[in-house]
């Protein structure tokens, strides 16, 4: 298991994640993790830099 803690303190098992995307809406930056079963977890961030750091930290852990 590769457990990753999001900026919102959600635990995500990265071995079951198939996609990690970032996007913004209404001045909020969201990191969206999609699991193999279709479930989606969203982590809300105050700025784009935090969202980007969260996404790439998760991707780095996924590829180890």
Protein Blocks (a to p, Z undefined) as FASTA:
>chain_A
ZZdddfkopacdfklpcbdcdddeehiacdddddfkopacddddfbfklmmmmmmmmmmm
mmZZ
